[in-house]
């Protein structure tokens, strides 16, 4: 079968493309620009085209066309389907474990996957980051009934999925370009957990007030609910054995442990797998230790950003920590402006450089773009250690101040991670 993906450079869509490739299909795809992800797909044998594409025309040339939910197209047919719809069909055919929540989805999905692999479950995994354990891939194709997915809530995508186990890591306002307010966001999660059948299992973070709120009426659905909390005895042990720092990673590990226990996996296996977890691409990824420590992190919303900055201070309490932050999307920066101001005011970091907002093509409202900027964000934060620099001035500024920096965090979900390439020592080929 000839399967074509529109928006193949997306982290979720690219994982599904690899799934179809592994199943023996002829796979191709298109996107607006080349990226590290599209380059990787080309090396694996996927034909990649760059430029805008007409879905109806594509449907005439392929047996199946799958498009990213970020593309505004409302004409699903038997041949043209959205990524969430296609993944949703897979969830019905497998014993699916779905990880959802505002933050921690990728890490929790990774941890659950590694536990199940070590326990011999041989799962298929669709995840929103690349794992070293998967050969720097965001997809693993197993030979069992188990499917582990990162279930994203943006555009209501997770409402297409029908898991046997649902994990909710936490719920904080995000994707307000789609949901408009926190109330609608929470209501979507309430609807989502209604997809669990009577034999299903819901695993939630009991320390998160918004997550607790969605449990109202849960008992009427049958099945079982399991909670995890930083107050349980395993939390201290996990904090000691995890290679990835920060309280947020302990929460993710507790969620993974709860899933393992629901599947009767011995704790010995789970703790061993968690202790060996090396971290994921752009999730507090330590790229070098000398002459300064360089960290790449994805943190695109306030909760993720402050969690990473706290983890850095926890790991290096006496070092000079600098962060270069690229806000992701004008709409997110607009809707969460006050939250960003709060976290940057209290961030335990010596210097924060905020650069230009990453413009997500085709998903920005013109009026919002006119009224929001990184300069306005820095002015609102109003702290001497928080400054604005345009993209082109960052590298010269960092080079001028290398003597002061002991830890440098490059953070954002856009293209800011490419700055790391200029900071890493050149290696001979």
TIMI-801945 format. One record per residue (C-alpha): residue number from 1; x, y, z. Coordinates in nm, 3 decimals, always signed. Example, Ala and Ser with C-alpha at 12.3 -4.5 7.8 and 13.67 -1.06 7.14 Angstrom:
<pts>
<pt seq="1" u="+1.230" v="-0.450" w="+0.780"/>
<pt seq="2" u="+1.367" v="-0.106" w="+0.714"/>
</pts>
This chain:
<pts>
<pt seq="1" u="+0.000" v="+0.000" w="+0.000"/>
<pt seq="2" u="+0.120" v="+0.351" w="-0.085"/>
<pt seq="3" u="+0.082" v="+0.571" w="+0.225"/>
<pt seq="4" u="+0.148" v="+0.944" w="+0.211"/>
<pt seq="5" u="+0.181" v="+1.179" w="+0.512"/>
<pt seq="6" u="+0.112" v="+1.552" w="+0.490"/>
<pt seq="7" u="+0.303" v="+1.730" w="+0.767"/>
<pt seq="8" u="+0.547" v="+1.442" w="+0.799"/>
<pt seq="9" u="+0.800" v="+1.657" w="+0.987"/>
<pt seq="10" u="+0.574" v="+1.660" w="+1.294"/>
<pt seq="11" u="+0.697" v="+1.451" w="+1.584"/>
<pt seq="12" u="+0.380" v="+1.240" w="+1.604"/>
<pt seq="13" u="+0.314" v="+1.207" w="+1.231"/>
<pt seq="14" u="+0.674" v="+1.104" w="+1.167"/>
<pt seq="15" u="+0.644" v="+0.825" w="+1.424"/>
<pt seq="16" u="+0.333" v="+0.688" w="+1.256"/>
<pt seq="17" u="+0.511" v="+0.707" w="+0.919"/>
<pt seq="18" u="+0.785" v="+0.485" w="+1.059"/>
<pt seq="19" u="+0.522" v="+0.242" w="+1.186"/>
<pt seq="20" u="+0.379" v="+0.203" w="+0.835"/>
<pt seq="21" u="+0.729" v="+0.175" w="+0.690"/>
<pt seq="22" u="+0.812" v="-0.107" w="+0.934"/>
<pt seq="23" u="+0.492" v="-0.284" w="+0.831"/>
<pt seq="24" u="+0.620" v="-0.301" w="+0.474"/>
<pt seq="25" u="+0.424" v="-0.019" w="+0.310"/>
<pt seq="26" u="+0.561" v="+0.231" w="+0.058"/>
<pt seq="27" u="+0.581" v="+0.555" w="+0.256"/>
<pt seq="28" u="+0.622" v="+0.914" w="+0.141"/>
<pt seq="29" u="+0.544" v="+1.253" w="+0.288"/>
<pt seq="30" u="+0.554" v="+1.628" w="+0.258"/>
<pt seq="31" u="+0.615" v="+1.929" w="+0.481"/>
<pt seq="32" u="+0.676" v="+2.301" w="+0.451"/>
<pt seq="33" u="+1.046" v="+2.285" w="+0.540"/>
<pt seq="34" u="+1.328" v="+2.035" w="+0.581"/>
<pt seq="35" u="+1.420" v="+1.943" w="+0.937"/>
<pt seq="36" u="+1.624" v="+1.699" w="+1.138"/>
<pt seq="37" u="+1.318" v="+1.472" w="+1.140"/>
<pt seq="38" u="+1.262" v="+1.480" w="+0.763"/>
<pt seq="39" u="+1.633" v="+1.416" w="+0.704"/>
<pt seq="40" u="+1.616" v="+1.111" w="+0.931"/>
<pt seq="41" u="+1.310" v="+0.978" w="+0.749"/>
<pt seq="42" u="+1.482" v="+1.016" w="+0.411"/>
<pt seq="43" u="+1.774" v="+0.806" w="+0.538"/>
<pt seq="44" u="+1.526" v="+0.532" w="+0.630"/>
<pt seq="45" u="+1.383" v="+0.522" w="+0.281"/>
<pt seq="46" u="+1.089" v="+0.765" w="+0.302"/>
<pt seq="47" u="+1.039" v="+0.995" w="+0.002"/>
<pt seq="48" u="+1.004" v="+1.349" w="+0.135"/>
<pt seq="49" u="+0.868" v="+1.645" w="-0.063"/>
<pt seq="50" u="+0.890" v="+2.007" w="+0.053"/>
<pt seq="51" u="+0.612" v="+2.260" w="-0.015"/>
<pt seq="52" u="+0.238" v="+2.306" w="+0.024"/>
<pt seq="53" u="+0.020" v="+2.024" w="-0.094"/>
<pt seq="54" u="-0.341" v="+1.976" w="-0.203"/>
<pt seq="55" u="-0.484" v="+1.681" w="-0.011"/>
<pt seq="56" u="-0.747" v="+1.602" w="-0.272"/>
<pt seq="57" u="-0.480" v="+1.580" w="-0.542"/>
<pt seq="58" u="-0.270" v="+1.358" w="-0.315"/>
<pt seq="59" u="-0.564" v="+1.124" w="-0.264"/>
<pt seq="60" u="-0.564" v="+1.052" w="-0.638"/>
<pt seq="61" u="-0.203" v="+0.931" w="-0.629"/>
<pt seq="62" u="-0.191" v="+0.725" w="-0.308"/>
<pt seq="63" u="-0.387" v="+0.447" w="-0.140"/>
<pt seq="64" u="-0.397" v="+0.633" w="+0.193"/>
<pt seq="65" u="-0.321" v="+0.995" w="+0.284"/>
<pt seq="66" u="-0.269" v="+1.087" w="+0.650"/>
<pt seq="67" u="-0.245" v="+1.453" w="+0.747"/>
<pt seq="68" u="-0.130" v="+1.637" w="+1.059"/>
<pt seq="69" u="-0.400" v="+1.776" w="+1.293"/>
<pt seq="70" u="-0.223" v="+2.112" w="+1.260"/>
<pt seq="71" u="-0.351" v="+2.127" w="+0.902"/>
<pt seq="72" u="-0.700" v="+2.275" w="+0.872"/>
<pt seq="73" u="-0.876" v="+2.011" w="+0.662"/>
<pt seq="74" u="-1.224" v="+1.880" w="+0.734"/>
<pt seq="75" u="-1.276" v="+1.632" w="+0.455"/>
<pt seq="76" u="-1.186" v="+1.287" w="+0.587"/>
<pt seq="77" u="-1.272" v="+1.008" w="+0.346"/>
<pt seq="78" u="-1.184" v="+0.640" w="+0.329"/>
<pt seq="79" u="-0.855" v="+0.749" w="+0.170"/>
<pt seq="80" u="-0.780" v="+1.080" w="+0.346"/>
<pt seq="81" u="-0.760" v="+1.060" w="+0.727"/>
<pt seq="82" u="-0.613" v="+1.272" w="+1.005"/>
<pt seq="83" u="-0.323" v="+1.149" w="+1.216"/>
<pt seq="84" u="-0.540" v="+1.121" w="+1.533"/>
<pt seq="85" u="-0.811" v="+0.933" w="+1.344"/>
<pt seq="86" u="-0.559" v="+0.686" w="+1.202"/>
<pt seq="87" u="-0.387" v="+0.633" w="+1.536"/>
<pt seq="88" u="-0.731" v="+0.597" w="+1.694"/>
<pt seq="89" u="-0.803" v="+0.299" w="+1.472"/>
<pt seq="90" u="-0.481" v="+0.137" w="+1.593"/>
<pt seq="91" u="-0.581" v="+0.191" w="+1.957"/>
<pt seq="92" u="-0.896" v="-0.016" w="+1.899"/>
<pt seq="93" u="-0.691" v="-0.309" w="+1.766"/>
<pt seq="94" u="-0.438" v="-0.318" w="+2.052"/>
<pt seq="95" u="-0.416" v="-0.322" w="+2.428"/>
<pt seq="96" u="-0.343" v="+0.050" w="+2.433"/>
<pt seq="97" u="-0.177" v="+0.246" w="+2.712"/>
<pt seq="98" u="-0.224" v="+0.619" w="+2.648"/>
<pt seq="99" u="-0.033" v="+0.891" w="+2.833"/>
<pt seq="100" u="-0.196" v="+1.234" w="+2.847"/>
<pt seq="101" u="-0.157" v="+1.560" w="+3.037"/>
<pt seq="102" u="-0.013" v="+1.908" w="+2.999"/>
<pt seq="103" u="+0.343" v="+1.812" w="+3.093"/>
<pt seq="104" u="+0.548" v="+1.496" w="+3.119"/>
<pt seq="105" u="+0.380" v="+1.295" w="+2.844"/>
<pt seq="106" u="+0.696" v="+1.208" w="+2.653"/>
<pt seq="107" u="+0.903" v="+1.114" w="+2.957"/>
<pt seq="108" u="+0.623" v="+0.908" w="+3.113"/>
<pt seq="109" u="+0.559" v="+0.730" w="+2.782"/>
<pt seq="110" u="+0.931" v="+0.655" w="+2.753"/>
<pt seq="111" u="+0.953" v="+0.520" w="+3.108"/>
<pt seq="112" u="+0.647" v="+0.296" w="+3.065"/>
<pt seq="113" u="+0.786" v="+0.167" w="+2.736"/>
<pt seq="114" u="+1.124" v="+0.076" w="+2.881"/>
<pt seq="115" u="+0.962" v="-0.106" w="+3.175"/>
<pt seq="116" u="+0.740" v="-0.311" w="+2.943"/>
<pt seq="117" u="+1.032" v="-0.392" w="+2.714"/>
<pt seq="118" u="+1.242" v="-0.511" w="+3.009"/>
<pt seq="119" u="+0.945" v="-0.716" w="+3.133"/>
<pt seq="120" u="+0.921" v="-0.892" w="+2.796"/>
<pt seq="121" u="+0.595" v="-0.734" w="+2.675"/>
<pt seq="122" u="+0.753" v="-0.627" w="+2.341"/>
<pt seq="123" u="+0.526" v="-0.322" w="+2.287"/>
<pt seq="124" u="+0.481" v="-0.095" w="+1.989"/>
<pt seq="125" u="+0.547" v="+0.267" w="+2.089"/>
<pt seq="126" u="+0.444" v="+0.598" w="+1.930"/>
<pt seq="127" u="+0.610" v="+0.881" w="+2.123"/>
<pt seq="128" u="+0.660" v="+1.256" w="+2.085"/>
<pt seq="129" u="+1.037" v="+1.254" w="+2.119"/>
<pt seq="130" u="+1.339" v="+1.049" w="+2.014"/>
<pt seq="131" u="+1.486" v="+0.790" w="+2.247"/>
<pt seq="132" u="+1.843" v="+0.661" w="+2.250"/>
<pt seq="133" u="+1.703" v="+0.321" w="+2.343"/>
<pt seq="134" u="+1.506" v="+0.323" w="+2.015"/>
<pt seq="135" u="+1.812" v="+0.415" w="+1.808"/>
<pt seq="136" u="+1.727" v="+0.788" w="+1.824"/>
<pt seq="137" u="+1.379" v="+0.716" w="+1.691"/>
<pt seq="138" u="+1.030" v="+0.816" w="+1.808"/>
<pt seq="139" u="+0.880" v="+0.483" w="+1.707"/>
<pt seq="140" u="+0.928" v="+0.123" w="+1.810"/>
<pt seq="141" u="+0.737" v="-0.157" w="+1.640"/>
<pt seq="142" u="+0.689" v="-0.463" w="+1.859"/>
<pt seq="143" u="+0.528" v="-0.800" w="+1.802"/>
<pt seq="144" u="+0.269" v="-0.807" w="+2.076"/>
<pt seq="145" u="-0.081" v="-0.671" w="+2.137"/>
<pt seq="146" u="+0.055" v="-0.384" w="+2.349"/>
<pt seq="147" u="+0.058" v="-0.030" w="+2.210"/>
<pt seq="148" u="+0.191" v="+0.264" w="+2.412"/>
<pt seq="149" u="+0.113" v="+0.611" w="+2.280"/>
<pt seq="150" u="+0.165" v="+0.971" w="+2.376"/>
<pt seq="151" u="-0.192" v="+1.101" w="+2.354"/>
<pt seq="152" u="-0.183" v="+1.473" w="+2.278"/>
<pt seq="153" u="-0.481" v="+1.688" w="+2.373"/>
<pt seq="154" u="-0.428" v="+1.971" w="+2.121"/>
<pt seq="155" u="-0.717" v="+2.001" w="+1.872"/>
<pt seq="156" u="-0.895" v="+1.738" w="+2.085"/>
<pt seq="157" u="-0.676" v="+1.472" w="+1.924"/>
<pt seq="158" u="-0.697" v="+1.231" w="+2.218"/>
<pt seq="159" u="-1.075" v="+1.207" w="+2.175"/>
<pt seq="160" u="-1.001" v="+0.972" w="+1.884"/>
<pt seq="161" u="-0.827" v="+0.717" w="+2.109"/>
<pt seq="162" u="-0.976" v="+0.417" w="+2.293"/>
<pt seq="163" u="-0.718" v="+0.292" w="+2.543"/>
<pt seq="164" u="-0.733" v="+0.016" w="+2.802"/>
<pt seq="165" u="-0.515" v="+0.224" w="+3.037"/>
<pt seq="166" u="-0.515" v="+0.605" w="+3.054"/>
<pt seq="167" u="-0.248" v="+0.799" w="+3.243"/>
<pt seq="168" u="-0.309" v="+1.166" w="+3.329"/>
<pt seq="169" u="+0.014" v="+1.335" w="+3.439"/>
<pt seq="170" u="-0.128" v="+1.680" w="+3.523"/>
<pt seq="171" u="-0.362" v="+1.945" w="+3.383"/>
<pt seq="172" u="-0.265" v="+2.311" w="+3.348"/>
<pt seq="173" u="-0.391" v="+2.568" w="+3.100"/>
<pt seq="174" u="-0.241" v="+2.516" w="+2.755"/>
<pt seq="175" u="-0.343" v="+2.516" w="+2.388"/>
<pt seq="176" u="-0.581" v="+2.803" w="+2.458"/>
<pt seq="177" u="-0.573" v="+2.893" w="+2.088"/>
<pt seq="178" u="-0.802" v="+2.589" w="+2.056"/>
<pt seq="179" u="-0.971" v="+2.553" w="+2.397"/>
<pt seq="180" u="-0.999" v="+2.928" w="+2.478"/>
<pt seq="181" u="-1.004" v="+2.873" w="+2.856"/>
<pt seq="182" u="-0.908" v="+2.627" w="+3.129"/>
<pt seq="183" u="-1.270" v="+2.516" w="+3.181"/>
<pt seq="184" u="-1.299" v="+2.387" w="+2.824"/>
<pt seq="185" u="-0.957" v="+2.226" w="+2.855"/>
<pt seq="186" u="-1.064" v="+2.032" w="+3.166"/>
<pt seq="187" u="-1.397" v="+1.935" w="+3.008"/>
<pt seq="188" u="-1.207" v="+1.779" w="+2.718"/>
<pt seq="189" u="-1.013" v="+1.558" w="+2.961"/>
<pt seq="190" u="-1.341" v="+1.457" w="+3.130"/>
<pt seq="191" u="-1.480" v="+1.351" w="+2.794"/>
<pt seq="192" u="-1.158" v="+1.168" w="+2.712"/>
<pt seq="193" u="-1.160" v="+0.946" w="+3.022"/>
<pt seq="194" u="-1.512" v="+0.846" w="+2.926"/>
<pt seq="195" u="-1.350" v="+0.642" w="+2.648"/>
<pt seq="196" u="-1.236" v="+0.388" w="+2.905"/>
<pt seq="197" u="-1.441" v="+0.070" w="+2.909"/>
<pt seq="198" u="-1.561" v="-0.094" w="+3.232"/>
<pt seq="199" u="-1.244" v="-0.304" w="+3.250"/>
<pt seq="200" u="-1.025" v="-0.001" w="+3.185"/>
<pt seq="201" u="-0.777" v="+0.156" w="+3.427"/>
<pt seq="202" u="-0.735" v="+0.528" w="+3.494"/>
<pt seq="203" u="-0.406" v="+0.634" w="+3.655"/>
<pt seq="204" u="-0.388" v="+0.995" w="+3.779"/>
<pt seq="205" u="-0.164" v="+1.235" w="+3.968"/>
<pt seq="206" u="-0.337" v="+1.283" w="+4.304"/>
<pt seq="207" u="-0.127" v="+1.592" w="+4.383"/>
<pt seq="208" u="-0.270" v="+1.789" w="+4.090"/>
<pt seq="209" u="-0.597" v="+1.972" w="+4.168"/>
<pt seq="210" u="-0.719" v="+1.996" w="+3.809"/>
<pt seq="211" u="-0.658" v="+1.626" w="+3.755"/>
<pt seq="212" u="-0.858" v="+1.546" w="+4.069"/>
<pt seq="213" u="-1.142" v="+1.757" w="+3.928"/>
<pt seq="214" u="-1.190" v="+1.534" w="+3.625"/>
<pt seq="215" u="-1.259" v="+1.235" w="+3.847"/>
<pt seq="216" u="-1.612" v="+1.356" w="+3.921"/>
<pt seq="217" u="-1.852" v="+1.091" w="+3.792"/>
<pt seq="218" u="-1.570" v="+0.848" w="+3.713"/>
<pt seq="219" u="-1.719" v="+0.573" w="+3.934"/>
<pt seq="220" u="-2.023" v="+0.548" w="+3.708"/>
<pt seq="221" u="-1.802" v="+0.419" w="+3.430"/>
<pt seq="222" u="-1.684" v="+0.114" w="+3.619"/>
<pt seq="223" u="-1.326" v="-0.005" w="+3.590"/>
<pt seq="224" u="-1.068" v="+0.114" w="+3.839"/>
<pt seq="225" u="-0.881" v="+0.430" w="+3.928"/>
<pt seq="226" u="-0.526" v="+0.431" w="+4.063"/>
<pt seq="227" u="-0.350" v="+0.740" w="+4.197"/>
<pt seq="228" u="+0.011" v="+0.830" w="+4.255"/>
<pt seq="229" u="+0.160" v="+1.103" w="+4.471"/>
<pt seq="230" u="+0.494" v="+1.249" w="+4.567"/>
<pt seq="231" u="+0.402" v="+1.158" w="+4.923"/>
<pt seq="232" u="+0.419" v="+0.783" w="+4.867"/>
<pt seq="233" u="+0.720" v="+0.591" w="+4.994"/>
<pt seq="234" u="+0.856" v="+0.503" w="+4.648"/>
<pt seq="235" u="+0.915" v="+0.868" w="+4.562"/>
<pt seq="236" u="+1.237" v="+0.897" w="+4.764"/>
<pt seq="237" u="+1.380" v="+0.578" w="+4.618"/>
<pt seq="238" u="+1.303" v="+0.696" w="+4.265"/>
<pt seq="239" u="+1.465" v="+1.033" w="+4.332"/>
<pt seq="240" u="+1.786" v="+0.853" w="+4.427"/>
<pt seq="241" u="+1.801" v="+0.611" w="+4.134"/>
<pt seq="242" u="+1.684" v="+0.832" w="+3.844"/>
<pt seq="243" u="+1.952" v="+0.971" w="+3.614"/>
<pt seq="244" u="+1.717" v="+1.255" w="+3.507"/>
<pt seq="245" u="+1.685" v="+1.531" w="+3.771"/>
<pt seq="246" u="+1.384" v="+1.715" w="+3.903"/>
<pt seq="247" u="+1.062" v="+1.656" w="+4.092"/>
<pt seq="248" u="+0.868" v="+1.640" w="+3.765"/>
<pt seq="249" u="+1.066" v="+1.332" w="+3.659"/>
<pt seq="250" u="+0.986" v="+1.164" w="+3.991"/>
<pt seq="251" u="+0.617" v="+1.219" w="+3.916"/>
<pt seq="252" u="+0.661" v="+1.066" w="+3.571"/>
<pt seq="253" u="+0.839" v="+0.765" w="+3.720"/>
<pt seq="254" u="+0.561" v="+0.719" w="+3.977"/>
<pt seq="255" u="+0.306" v="+0.716" w="+3.694"/>
<pt seq="256" u="+0.511" v="+0.456" w="+3.506"/>
<pt seq="257" u="+0.539" v="+0.245" w="+3.820"/>
<pt seq="258" u="+0.161" v="+0.257" w="+3.866"/>
<pt seq="259" u="+0.111" v="+0.130" w="+3.510"/>
<pt seq="260" u="+0.362" v="-0.150" w="+3.566"/>
<pt seq="261" u="+0.187" v="-0.260" w="+3.883"/>
<pt seq="262" u="-0.150" v="-0.264" w="+3.706"/>
<pt seq="263" u="+0.007" v="-0.510" w="+3.460"/>
<pt seq="264" u="+0.153" v="-0.722" w="+3.745"/>
<pt seq="265" u="+0.511" v="-0.637" w="+3.652"/>
<pt seq="266" u="+0.741" v="-0.692" w="+3.954"/>
<pt seq="267" u="+0.878" v="-0.374" w="+4.114"/>
<pt seq="268" u="+1.229" v="-0.513" w="+4.077"/>
<pt seq="269" u="+1.194" v="-0.501" w="+3.698"/>
<pt seq="270" u="+1.040" v="-0.154" w="+3.703"/>
<pt seq="271" u="+1.302" v="+0.005" w="+3.928"/>
<pt seq="272" u="+1.581" v="-0.148" w="+3.720"/>
<pt seq="273" u="+1.435" v="-0.005" w="+3.397"/>
<pt seq="274" u="+1.377" v="+0.338" w="+3.552"/>
<pt seq="275" u="+1.730" v="+0.352" w="+3.691"/>
<pt seq="276" u="+1.868" v="+0.290" w="+3.341"/>
<pt seq="277" u="+1.656" v="+0.554" w="+3.165"/>
<pt seq="278" u="+1.893" v="+0.795" w="+2.989"/>
<pt seq="279" u="+1.649" v="+1.074" w="+2.911"/>
<pt seq="280" u="+1.502" v="+1.183" w="+2.579"/>
<pt seq="281" u="+1.575" v="+1.422" w="+2.294"/>
<pt seq="282" u="+1.533" v="+1.784" w="+2.408"/>
<pt seq="283" u="+1.399" v="+1.675" w="+2.749"/>
<pt seq="284" u="+1.672" v="+1.815" w="+2.978"/>
<pt seq="285" u="+1.919" v="+1.655" w="+2.739"/>
<pt seq="286" u="+2.276" v="+1.711" w="+2.858"/>
<pt seq="287" u="+2.488" v="+1.751" w="+2.546"/>
<pt seq="288" u="+2.829" v="+1.834" w="+2.693"/>
<pt seq="289" u="+2.999" v="+1.883" w="+3.028"/>
<pt seq="290" u="+3.303" v="+2.096" w="+2.929"/>
<pt seq="291" u="+3.397" v="+2.382" w="+2.904"/>
<pt seq="292" u="+3.045" v="+2.442" w="+3.034"/>
<pt seq="293" u="+2.743" v="+2.215" w="+3.078"/>
<pt seq="294" u="+2.509" v="+2.244" w="+2.780"/>
<pt seq="295" u="+2.145" v="+2.135" w="+2.816"/>
<pt seq="296" u="+1.877" v="+2.122" w="+2.546"/>
<pt seq="297" u="+1.515" v="+2.132" w="+2.665"/>
<pt seq="298" u="+1.177" v="+2.143" w="+2.491"/>
<pt seq="299" u="+0.989" v="+2.340" w="+2.762"/>
<pt seq="300" u="+0.731" v="+2.531" w="+2.557"/>
<pt seq="301" u="+0.478" v="+2.619" w="+2.826"/>
<pt seq="302" u="+0.521" v="+2.777" w="+3.172"/>
<pt seq="303" u="+0.490" v="+2.452" w="+3.367"/>
<pt seq="304" u="+0.753" v="+2.273" w="+3.160"/>
<pt seq="305" u="+0.989" v="+2.569" w="+3.161"/>
<pt seq="306" u="+0.988" v="+2.622" w="+3.538"/>
<pt seq="307" u="+1.016" v="+2.246" w="+3.602"/>
<pt seq="308" u="+1.333" v="+2.229" w="+3.391"/>
<pt seq="309" u="+1.486" v="+2.540" w="+3.551"/>
<pt seq="310" u="+1.416" v="+2.408" w="+3.902"/>
<pt seq="311" u="+1.568" v="+2.073" w="+3.805"/>
<pt seq="312" u="+1.883" v="+2.251" w="+3.687"/>
<pt seq="313" u="+1.919" v="+2.440" w="+4.014"/>
<pt seq="314" u="+1.857" v="+2.119" w="+4.208"/>
<pt seq="315" u="+2.125" v="+1.936" w="+4.010"/>
<pt seq="316" u="+2.380" v="+2.220" w="+4.011"/>
<pt seq="317" u="+2.301" v="+2.426" w="+4.324"/>
<pt seq="318" u="+2.622" v="+2.632" w="+4.322"/>
<pt seq="319" u="+2.682" v="+2.684" w="+3.949"/>
<pt seq="320" u="+2.613" v="+2.991" w="+3.734"/>
<pt seq="321" u="+2.307" v="+2.890" w="+3.530"/>
<pt seq="322" u="+2.203" v="+3.074" w="+3.214"/>
<pt seq="323" u="+1.899" v="+3.000" w="+2.999"/>
<pt seq="324" u="+1.820" v="+3.102" w="+2.641"/>
<pt seq="325" u="+1.443" v="+3.078" w="+2.598"/>
<pt seq="326" u="+1.250" v="+3.086" w="+2.271"/>
<pt seq="327" u="+0.873" v="+3.133" w="+2.323"/>
<pt seq="328" u="+0.679" v="+2.891" w="+2.103"/>
<pt seq="329" u="+0.389" v="+3.038" w="+1.906"/>
<pt seq="330" u="+0.246" v="+3.389" w="+1.937"/>
<pt seq="331" u="-0.092" v="+3.254" w="+2.047"/>
<pt seq="332" u="+0.051" v="+3.049" w="+2.333"/>
<pt seq="333" u="+0.260" v="+3.346" w="+2.447"/>
<pt seq="334" u="-0.049" v="+3.568" w="+2.433"/>
<pt seq="335" u="-0.286" v="+3.336" w="+2.621"/>
<pt seq="336" u="-0.028" v="+3.234" w="+2.884"/>
<pt seq="337" u="+0.146" v="+3.572" w="+2.907"/>
<pt seq="338" u="+0.080" v="+3.622" w="+3.280"/>
<pt seq="339" u="+0.195" v="+3.269" w="+3.362"/>
<pt seq="340" u="+0.518" v="+3.322" w="+3.170"/>
<pt seq="341" u="+0.577" v="+3.647" w="+3.360"/>
<pt seq="342" u="+0.531" v="+3.466" w="+3.693"/>
<pt seq="343" u="+0.768" v="+3.181" w="+3.616"/>
<pt seq="344" u="+1.045" v="+3.402" w="+3.480"/>
<pt seq="345" u="+1.022" v="+3.629" w="+3.784"/>
<pt seq="346" u="+1.080" v="+3.339" w="+4.023"/>
<pt seq="347" u="+1.304" v="+3.118" w="+3.808"/>
<pt seq="348" u="+1.611" v="+3.002" w="+4.010"/>
<pt seq="349" u="+1.842" v="+3.103" w="+3.726"/>
<pt seq="350" u="+2.124" v="+3.358" w="+3.713"/>
<pt seq="351" u="+2.049" v="+3.489" w="+3.364"/>
<pt seq="352" u="+1.755" v="+3.440" w="+3.124"/>
<pt seq="353" u="+1.779" v="+3.554" w="+2.763"/>
<pt seq="354" u="+1.442" v="+3.559" w="+2.586"/>
<pt seq="355" u="+1.464" v="+3.564" w="+2.210"/>
<pt seq="356" u="+1.211" v="+3.615" w="+1.931"/>
<pt seq="357" u="+0.887" v="+3.415" w="+1.937"/>
<pt seq="358" u="+0.890" v="+3.109" w="+1.712"/>
<pt seq="359" u="+0.626" v="+3.165" w="+1.446"/>
<pt seq="360" u="+0.431" v="+2.845" w="+1.374"/>
<pt seq="361" u="+0.337" v="+2.866" w="+1.007"/>
<pt seq="362" u="-0.035" v="+2.863" w="+0.939"/>
<pt seq="363" u="-0.138" v="+2.859" w="+1.306"/>
<pt seq="364" u="-0.104" v="+3.221" w="+1.413"/>
<pt seq="365" u="-0.375" v="+3.488" w="+1.428"/>
<pt seq="366" u="-0.268" v="+3.812" w="+1.266"/>
<pt seq="367" u="-0.419" v="+4.038" w="+1.533"/>
<pt seq="368" u="-0.247" v="+3.847" w="+1.815"/>
<pt seq="369" u="+0.088" v="+3.868" w="+1.637"/>
<pt seq="370" u="+0.054" v="+4.246" w="+1.624"/>
<pt seq="371" u="+0.004" v="+4.276" w="+1.999"/>
<pt seq="372" u="+0.258" v="+4.033" w="+2.145"/>
<pt seq="373" u="+0.638" v="+4.015" w="+2.145"/>
<pt seq="374" u="+0.930" v="+3.888" w="+2.347"/>
<pt seq="375" u="+1.024" v="+4.250" w="+2.425"/>
<pt seq="376" u="+0.685" v="+4.304" w="+2.592"/>
<pt seq="377" u="+0.731" v="+3.982" w="+2.790"/>
<pt seq="378" u="+1.071" v="+4.093" w="+2.919"/>
<pt seq="379" u="+0.932" v="+4.437" w="+3.009"/>
<pt seq="380" u="+0.652" v="+4.274" w="+3.209"/>
<pt seq="381" u="+0.893" v="+4.043" w="+3.393"/>
<pt seq="382" u="+1.098" v="+4.351" w="+3.487"/>
<pt seq="383" u="+1.398" v="+4.174" w="+3.638"/>
<pt seq="384" u="+1.762" v="+4.270" w="+3.582"/>
<pt seq="385" u="+1.860" v="+3.911" w="+3.512"/>
<pt seq="386" u="+1.596" v="+3.870" w="+3.236"/>
<pt seq="387" u="+1.679" v="+4.030" w="+2.901"/>
<pt seq="388" u="+1.569" v="+4.026" w="+2.539"/>
<pt seq="389" u="+1.802" v="+3.955" w="+2.247"/>
<pt seq="390" u="+1.706" v="+3.898" w="+1.882"/>
<pt seq="391" u="+1.814" v="+3.563" w="+1.739"/>
<pt seq="392" u="+2.114" v="+3.694" w="+1.547"/>
<pt seq="393" u="+2.269" v="+3.853" w="+1.859"/>
<pt seq="394" u="+2.253" v="+3.553" w="+2.091"/>
<pt seq="395" u="+2.560" v="+3.361" w="+1.978"/>
<pt seq="396" u="+2.794" v="+3.665" w="+1.982"/>
<pt seq="397" u="+2.662" v="+3.760" w="+2.327"/>
<pt seq="398" u="+2.716" v="+3.408" w="+2.464"/>
<pt seq="399" u="+3.069" v="+3.391" w="+2.321"/>
<pt seq="400" u="+3.150" v="+3.724" w="+2.483"/>
<pt seq="401" u="+3.034" v="+3.592" w="+2.822"/>
<pt seq="402" u="+3.151" v="+3.228" w="+2.810"/>
<pt seq="403" u="+3.375" v="+3.291" w="+3.110"/>
<pt seq="404" u="+3.075" v="+3.344" w="+3.336"/>
<pt seq="405" u="+2.862" v="+3.051" w="+3.220"/>
<pt seq="406" u="+2.884" v="+2.717" w="+3.399"/>
<pt seq="407" u="+2.549" v="+2.576" w="+3.287"/>
<pt seq="408" u="+2.371" v="+2.687" w="+2.969"/>
<pt seq="409" u="+2.014" v="+2.572" w="+2.898"/>
<pt seq="410" u="+1.879" v="+2.617" w="+2.544"/>
<pt seq="411" u="+1.501" v="+2.593" w="+2.576"/>
<pt seq="412" u="+1.201" v="+2.599" w="+2.344"/>
<pt seq="413" u="+0.997" v="+2.383" w="+2.109"/>
<pt seq="414" u="+1.089" v="+2.573" w="+1.792"/>
<pt seq="415" u="+1.423" v="+2.583" w="+1.614"/>
<pt seq="416" u="+1.627" v="+2.723" w="+1.904"/>
<pt seq="417" u="+1.783" v="+2.380" w="+1.961"/>
<pt seq="418" u="+1.992" v="+2.440" w="+1.648"/>
<pt seq="419" u="+2.191" v="+2.691" w="+1.853"/>
<pt seq="420" u="+2.342" v="+2.391" w="+2.028"/>
<pt seq="421" u="+2.511" v="+2.290" w="+1.702"/>
<pt seq="422" u="+2.715" v="+2.612" w="+1.712"/>
<pt seq="423" u="+2.806" v="+2.566" w="+2.077"/>
<pt seq="424" u="+2.922" v="+2.207" w="+2.058"/>
<pt seq="425" u="+3.285" v="+2.145" w="+1.962"/>
<pt seq="426" u="+3.324" v="+2.049" w="+1.598"/>
<pt seq="427" u="+3.401" v="+1.680" w="+1.558"/>
<pt seq="428" u="+3.602" v="+1.547" w="+1.269"/>
<pt seq="429" u="+3.411" v="+1.312" w="+1.043"/>
</pts>
